[in-house]
Amino acid sequence: MNKEIFKEIGFTDGEVNVYFALLDLGETTTGPLIKRSNISGSKVYEILEKLIQKGLVGYITKEKTKYFQVASTSRLLDYIEVREKELLNRKAEVEALLPELERQRKGVVSKRESYVLEGFGGIKTFFRMILEEMKNGEEYYVFSLGDDLKDENTKLFLSQYHLKRAEAGVRVKIILNDDDKKGIGSWKFKGMRLRYLENPFPVGTFVFGDFVANVKFGDDPIVFVMKSKDMAKSYGLFFEDLWDKARE
């Protein structure tokens, strides 16, 4: 059984061990539970109390001794529903904070000249950043991601992103290698224009607003972002020159 899912819904390692030990033992005192879960006595009592509060474990008293057992497993769904409500409340609180947080973020970002975003989380942050920086009707430029476009997961992520981009009314021009026709040449997203070029160009480069970024997917995704109005203008002029030479 995949126990990792229990951690994903908020269980600690200790709670997982105790819960499954109780499932194996049935009604039991803490002695066998300590041995089966391999958790110290003082810690077991603490974990049991938390599981009882969550409604996942119950107990009865016989001759002044407590016997613990797992409550109906359907209580797990009740627990998840409670967690969902808590998350919705937290979401509302965070949404109320977003305007102020965003003002602070932009105040810091505006002072940066360059920074790095790592991992797939960094990739998602970067593409979200494009849509935050660009307004409806504005356009940005992209030089092909090259071999990264051969990866199906990368293409799926980009397809989902371009649906959001089109919905936001942001336009994009992309210069591709001839080899890319097999991968994404059939893309027909609203507000997207594609052209092809044989000559080398700076692969994985994005130009938007006052930003120039180099993006690399793969096993260790990374984005290097530079904020420079002059550099963005220079790259933009370079892109337009190659765009005029590229083929549709």
C-alpha positions as CSV (number, residue, x, y, z in Angstrom):
1,M,0.0,0.0,0.0
2,N,1.2,3.5,-0.9
3,K,1.7,5.2,2.5
4,E,3.1,8.4,1.0
5,I,-0.4,9.6,0.2
6,F,-1.1,9.8,4.0
7,K,1.9,12.2,4.3
8,E,0.6,14.3,1.4
9,I,-2.7,14.8,3.2
10,G,-1.0,16.0,6.4
11,F,0.1,13.0,8.4
12,T,3.5,13.0,10.1
13,D,5.8,9.9,9.7
14,G,4.9,8.9,13.3
15,E,1.2,9.2,12.7
16,V,1.5,7.0,9.6
17,N,3.4,4.4,11.6
18,V,1.0,4.3,14.5
19,Y,-2.1,4.3,12.3
20,F,-0.9,1.3,10.3
21,A,0.3,-0.5,13.4
22,L,-3.2,-0.1,14.8
23,L,-4.7,-1.4,11.6
24,D,-2.5,-4.5,11.9
25,L,-3.1,-5.1,15.7
26,G,-6.7,-4.2,16.0
27,E,-7.8,-3.3,19.5
28,T,-4.6,-3.0,21.6
29,T,-2.9,-1.4,24.5
30,T,0.2,0.8,24.0
31,G,2.7,-2.0,24.7
32,P,2.2,-4.0,21.5
33,L,1.7,-0.7,19.6
34,I,5.1,0.6,20.7
35,K,6.8,-2.6,19.5
36,R,4.9,-2.7,16.2
37,S,5.3,1.0,15.3
38,N,8.9,1.2,16.6
39,I,8.1,4.5,18.3
40,S,9.0,5.4,22.0
41,G,6.3,5.2,24.6
42,S,6.1,8.9,25.4
43,K,5.9,9.7,21.6
44,V,3.2,7.1,21.0
45,Y,0.9,8.7,23.6
46,E,1.4,12.1,21.9
47,I,0.6,10.7,18.5
48,L,-2.4,8.7,19.7
49,E,-3.8,11.9,21.1
50,K,-3.4,13.7,17.8
51,L,-5.1,10.8,15.9
52,I,-7.9,10.8,18.4
53,Q,-8.4,14.6,17.9
54,K,-8.6,14.0,14.2
55,G,-11.3,11.4,14.7
56,L,-9.2,8.6,13.2
57,V,-8.6,6.6,16.4
58,G,-10.8,5.7,19.3
59,Y,-10.4,3.9,22.6
60,I,-12.3,2.1,25.3
61,T,-11.3,1.5,29.0
62,K,-11.2,-1.9,30.5
63,E,-10.2,-2.3,34.1
64,K,-8.6,1.1,34.1
65,T,-6.5,0.2,31.0
66,K,-7.1,2.0,27.6
67,Y,-7.4,-0.1,24.5
68,F,-6.9,1.8,21.2
69,Q,-8.2,1.0,17.8
70,V,-8.7,2.6,14.4
71,A,-12.0,4.2,13.9
72,S,-14.0,3.5,10.8
73,T,-11.7,4.1,7.8
74,S,-14.4,6.3,6.2
75,R,-13.3,8.9,8.8
76,L,-10.3,9.5,6.6
77,L,-12.7,11.2,4.1
78,D,-14.1,13.3,6.9
79,Y,-10.6,14.3,7.8
80,I,-9.8,15.3,4.2
81,E,-13.0,17.3,4.0
82,V,-12.0,19.2,7.2
83,R,-8.6,19.8,5.6
84,E,-10.2,21.1,2.5
85,K,-12.3,23.6,4.4
86,E,-9.2,24.8,6.3
87,L,-7.3,25.2,3.0
88,L,-10.2,27.2,1.5
89,N,-10.1,29.5,4.5
90,R,-6.3,29.9,4.2
91,K,-6.8,30.5,0.5
92,A,-9.1,33.4,1.2
93,E,-6.7,34.8,3.7
94,V,-3.8,34.6,1.3
95,E,-5.8,36.1,-1.6
96,A,-6.5,39.1,0.7
97,L,-2.7,39.5,1.2
98,L,-1.7,39.1,-2.4
99,P,-1.9,42.8,-3.5
100,E,0.4,43.9,-0.7
101,L,2.7,40.9,-1.2
102,E,2.9,41.6,-5.0
103,R,3.7,45.3,-4.3
104,Q,6.6,44.1,-2.1
105,R,7.8,41.5,-4.6
106,K,7.8,44.0,-7.5
107,G,9.6,46.5,-5.3
108,V,12.4,44.0,-4.7
109,V,12.4,42.6,-8.3
110,S,12.7,46.1,-9.7
111,K,16.0,46.5,-7.9
112,R,17.5,43.2,-9.2
113,E,19.6,43.0,-12.3
114,S,19.6,39.2,-12.5
115,Y,18.5,36.1,-10.6
116,V,18.2,32.4,-11.1
117,L,15.1,30.2,-10.8
118,E,15.7,26.5,-10.3
119,G,13.7,23.3,-10.7
120,F,10.3,22.7,-12.2
121,G,8.9,25.0,-9.6
122,G,11.2,27.7,-10.9
123,I,10.0,27.0,-14.5
124,K,6.4,27.4,-13.5
125,T,7.2,30.6,-11.6
126,F,8.9,32.0,-14.7
127,F,6.1,31.4,-17.1
128,R,3.6,32.8,-14.6
129,M,5.9,35.8,-14.4
130,I,5.6,36.4,-18.2
131,L,1.8,36.6,-17.9
132,E,2.1,38.9,-14.9
133,E,4.5,41.3,-16.7
134,M,2.7,41.4,-20.0
135,K,-0.6,43.2,-20.6
136,N,-3.5,42.2,-22.9
137,G,-2.4,42.9,-26.5
138,E,1.3,43.0,-25.8
139,E,3.8,40.7,-27.5
140,Y,7.0,39.0,-26.5
141,Y,9.7,37.0,-28.4
142,V,11.0,33.5,-28.0
143,F,14.0,31.7,-29.6
144,S,13.3,28.0,-29.9
145,L,14.0,25.8,-26.9
146,G,15.8,23.4,-29.2
147,D,16.1,19.8,-28.0
148,D,13.9,20.4,-25.0
149,L,11.0,20.4,-27.4
150,K,11.5,16.7,-28.1
151,D,10.4,15.9,-24.5
152,E,6.7,15.1,-24.3
153,N,6.3,16.5,-20.8
154,T,7.9,19.8,-21.8
155,K,5.5,20.0,-24.8
156,L,2.5,19.2,-22.6
157,F,3.5,21.9,-20.1
158,L,4.0,24.5,-22.9
159,S,0.7,23.6,-24.5
160,Q,-1.1,24.2,-21.2
161,Y,0.8,27.5,-20.7
162,H,-0.1,28.8,-24.2
163,L,-3.8,28.2,-23.5
164,K,-3.5,30.5,-20.5
165,R,-1.4,33.0,-22.5
166,A,-4.0,33.1,-25.3
167,E,-6.7,33.6,-22.7
168,A,-4.8,36.5,-21.2
169,G,-4.6,38.1,-24.7
170,V,-0.8,38.1,-24.7
171,R,0.8,37.5,-28.2
172,V,4.1,35.7,-28.9
173,K,6.4,35.3,-31.9
174,I,8.7,32.2,-31.9
175,I,11.6,31.5,-34.1
176,L,12.2,27.7,-34.5
177,N,14.7,25.4,-36.0
178,D,13.6,23.4,-39.0
179,D,13.8,20.3,-36.9
180,D,11.1,21.7,-34.6
181,K,8.4,21.3,-37.2
182,K,8.0,17.7,-36.2
183,G,7.5,18.6,-32.6
184,I,5.5,21.8,-32.4
185,G,5.1,23.0,-36.0
186,S,1.4,22.0,-35.8
187,W,0.7,24.3,-32.9
188,K,-2.2,26.7,-33.7
189,F,-2.6,28.7,-30.5
190,K,-4.3,32.0,-30.6
191,G,-1.9,35.0,-30.7
192,M,1.1,32.8,-31.7
193,R,3.2,33.2,-34.8
194,L,5.9,30.7,-35.8
195,R,8.7,31.1,-38.3
196,Y,11.7,28.9,-39.1
197,L,15.4,29.5,-39.5
198,E,18.4,27.3,-40.3
199,N,21.0,29.7,-38.9
200,P,22.2,29.4,-35.3
201,F,20.5,31.7,-32.8
202,P,20.4,31.9,-28.9
203,V,18.4,28.8,-28.1
204,G,16.0,29.1,-25.1
205,T,16.0,32.9,-25.0
206,F,12.9,34.8,-24.0
207,V,12.5,38.6,-24.5
208,F,9.5,40.3,-22.7
209,G,9.1,43.7,-21.3
210,D,12.4,44.8,-19.8
211,F,13.5,41.2,-19.3
212,V,15.7,38.7,-21.1
213,A,15.8,35.2,-19.9
214,N,17.5,31.9,-20.7
215,V,15.4,28.8,-20.1
216,K,16.5,25.2,-19.9
217,F,14.1,22.3,-19.1
218,G,15.5,18.8,-18.8
219,D,16.4,16.9,-15.6
220,D,17.7,20.0,-13.9
221,P,15.5,22.9,-15.1
222,I,16.9,26.4,-14.6
223,V,16.0,29.9,-15.7
224,F,18.4,32.8,-15.7
225,V,16.5,36.1,-15.7
226,M,18.1,39.5,-16.5
227,K,16.3,42.8,-16.1
228,S,17.7,45.4,-18.4
229,K,15.7,47.8,-20.6
230,D,18.8,48.2,-22.9
231,M,19.5,44.5,-23.1
232,A,15.8,43.7,-23.8
233,K,15.7,46.3,-26.5
234,S,18.9,45.0,-28.1
235,Y,17.7,41.4,-28.1
236,G,14.3,42.6,-29.4
237,L,16.0,44.3,-32.4
238,F,18.1,41.2,-33.0
239,F,15.0,39.0,-32.9
240,E,13.1,41.2,-35.3
241,D,16.0,41.1,-37.8
242,L,16.1,37.3,-37.7
243,W,12.3,37.2,-37.9
244,D,12.4,39.1,-41.2
245,K,14.8,36.6,-42.6
246,A,12.9,33.5,-41.2
247,R,10.4,31.5,-43.2
248,E,6.8,30.8,-42.3
